[in-house]
Amino acid sequence: MKIYFAPLEGITGYVYRNAFHSFYTGADKYFIPFISPNQNRVLSPREIRDILPAHNQGMYAVPQILTNRAEYFLWTAEELEEKYGYQEVNLNLGCPSRTVVSKGKGAGFLAKPEELDAFFREVFENIRIKVSVKTRAGMDSPNEFYHLMEIFNKYPIHELIIHPRIQKDYYNNTPELKVFSHAVSESRIPLCYNGDIFTPEDYRMLKTKFPETDRIMLGRGLLMNPALAEEIKEEVKAEAGPEINIETDAGERTDLKRLKAFHDRLYHDYSLVMSGDRNVLFKMKEFWAYAGNLFPEREKLLKRIKKASRLCDYEQMVRELLAI
């Protein structure tokens, strides 16, 4: 089972990825939050920092591109290949943000299947490196996916990562598994499932329904439990039986000592690259908005952390939360 770390805009940048990768295993690929090219054909300083090889050492990182213009996609892919050595890029057809969708990008591009088909035709006539695609089921209805799958099947897409929700769902409602079932039966492309895998039990349910599935993408589940990929790899090892050796270095499950080390590294690194207590506090409160799920009995303390306005107060409350 291959496990991928989803690109979460504003959260899983290189600071987070490096801190996570230092303390947790199990992620086979890390997808870098999207680059959004424009007519200027210049990567922003933030985008460059995120894709620099020096900021992605020891991990298989895949930059994601958000655009509906084939020429912009091709320029960005060439830049990533020639200047930074990347051999795979990912097209974002999943972002549900209204701002993005209103421009016909991300999930908004799915509403224009003929234009998407023309986009792929031009890209695959000129691209030199691998192209994977992360998609939703459609804009307004999961029934849109059946035609979209026909388009995807026409091209040599390296991997198709399917989040079986429509744009209007955002991250609500239940994933439309019938969409993924259709892909499993019809796709000529290697498939990866993405959506609502928060526990090893969720993985087992998915695997029971789709035993052919050999790769999954985790997003919010890894933010809530950084050891989730390791725990799923342990499930895979148990399924394989004692006679088969699957290499994994899971170590201990999420425990206070390792979580504290991860938190401290993240806090330190954000303090180095961000100016002002407010900005650092914002990033760390964002961290606890997810990781706080590991402490359901400490709701009052987590609320105090959320309201902290000074780093010294924040540090004291985290020491209390993570007392070992």
C-alpha positions, -999 to +999 in steps of 0.1 A: +000+000+000+014+034-010+003+063+011+005+099-001+004+131+019-022+155+004-013+191-005-032+213+020-029+249+009-014+271+037-008+242+060+016+216+045+043+239+032+079+229+034+082+239+071+055+215+081+066+188+056+102+188+070+091+187+106+066+159+099+092+139+079+117+141+107+095+124+132+069+103+113+072+077+086+047+060+063+042+087+036+056+075+003+049+108-015+044+144-004+024+166-027+034+202-025+005+228-023-003+243-056+017+267-078-006+291-096+012+303-128+002+333-147+011+353-178+042+367-161+058+332-161+076+339-128+073+317-097+066+337-065+092+337-037+068+316-016+064+291-044+102+289-049+108+283-012+083+255-012+097+236-042+135+241-036+152+207-035+170+218-003+136+221+014+125+186+003+154+165+011+149+128+018+113+127+006+096+121-028+079+155-034+055+163-062+047+199-070+010+206-078+000+231-105-033+250-105-042+263-139-066+259-168-041+271-195-020+244-211+008+268-220+011+279-183+011+243-172+038+233-197+060+263-188+057+255-151+065+218-157+095+227-178+107+252-151+103+225-124+121+199-144+150+220-158+157+242-128+148+220-099+150+185-112+114+173-107+102+144-128+066+144-118+040+172-115+003+171-104-026+189-119-051+203-094-087+196-104-099+194-069-097+227-051-133+237-042-125+273-032-150+298-046-122+321-056-104+294-075-136+279-091-149+313-102-118+315-125-125+281-140-096+264-121-094+236-097-128+218-094-141+247-116-123+232-146-144+201-143-174+221-155-158+225-189-150+190-201-143+200-237-118+226-226-103+201-202-099+176-231-082+202-252-059+211-223-048+174-219-043+170-256-019+200-257-001+190-225+005+154-235+017+163-269+045+184-254+052+172-218+084+153-210+078+144-174+051+124-156+017+141-150-006+129-123-041+144-117-060+150-085-097+154-092-131+157-076-162+139-090-175+170-106-189+205-100-226+200-094-233+163-097-213+131-092-229+120-125-205+144-143-177+119-134-187+093-160-178+117-189-148+130-171-135+094-167-138+090-205-116+120-210-090+109-184-088+075-201-077+091-234-044+103-220-012+087-204-019+101-169+006+087-145-019+085-116-054+096-111-062+106-075-099+107-069-116+126-041-152+114-047-170+146-036-183+174-059-171+210-056-203+220-037-196+195-010-163+211+000-154+186+028-190+179+039-214+151+032-202+115+025-178+107-004-197+092-034-181+058-034-201+048-065-178+073-084-147+055-072-163+022-080-169+033-116-133+044-118-121+010-105-140-008-132-133+016-161-100+033-155-069+025-176-049+047-152-035+037-118-059+050-092-055+065-058-083+070-033-086+102-013-113+112+012-123+107+048-097+082+059-091+092+095-084+059+112-071+024+104-107+013+106-116+037+077-088+021+057-101-014+064-136-005+053-122+011+020-100-020+014-130-043+020-150-024-006-121-020-031-095-047-025-078-037-058-068-003-043-031-001-037-026+036-030-044+062-008-040+098-001-043+112+034-049+149+043-068+160+073-064+125+088-026+130+090-030+164+105-053+150+132-030+120+139+005+123+124+011+085+130-019+075+109+002+064+079+023+043+101-008+027+117-022+019+083+011+004+072+010-018+103-025-029+091-011-038+057+017-058+074-008-077+095-029-084+064+001-098+045+008-124+072+038-132+093+056-150+064+058-118+043+081-090+054+069-055+045+095-029+054+082-002+077+097+019+105+066+028+123+081+029+158+057+039+185+022+052+178+015+088+184+027+094+219+034+125+239+071+124+236+072+122+198+043+146+194+061+171+216+093+168+196+073+173+163+055+203+178+087+219+192+105+215+158+075+230+140+073+259+165+110+266+163+110+265+125+080+288+121+096+312+145+127+314+122+108+321+090+079+342+102+080+376+118+058+386+148+042+366+175+008+369+159+019+350+127+036+322+146+006+319+170-017+316+140+003+287+125+005+269+158-032+273+166-038+259+131-017+229+141-038+223+173-071+228+154-063+193+140-039+177+164-061+187+193-083+158+183-057+135+201-068+151+234-106+149+236-105+151+274-085+184+273-111+206+256-109+235+281-071+237+278-073+235+240-097+264+240-073+284+261-045+277+236-068+288+208-074+322+226-037+327+235-024+362+224+012+359+237+038+333+229+048+330+265+012+321+275+010+297+246+042+279+256+030+274+291-003+259+281+013+236+256+038+224+283+007+216+304-010+198+276+021+178+266+033+171+302+053+138+301 
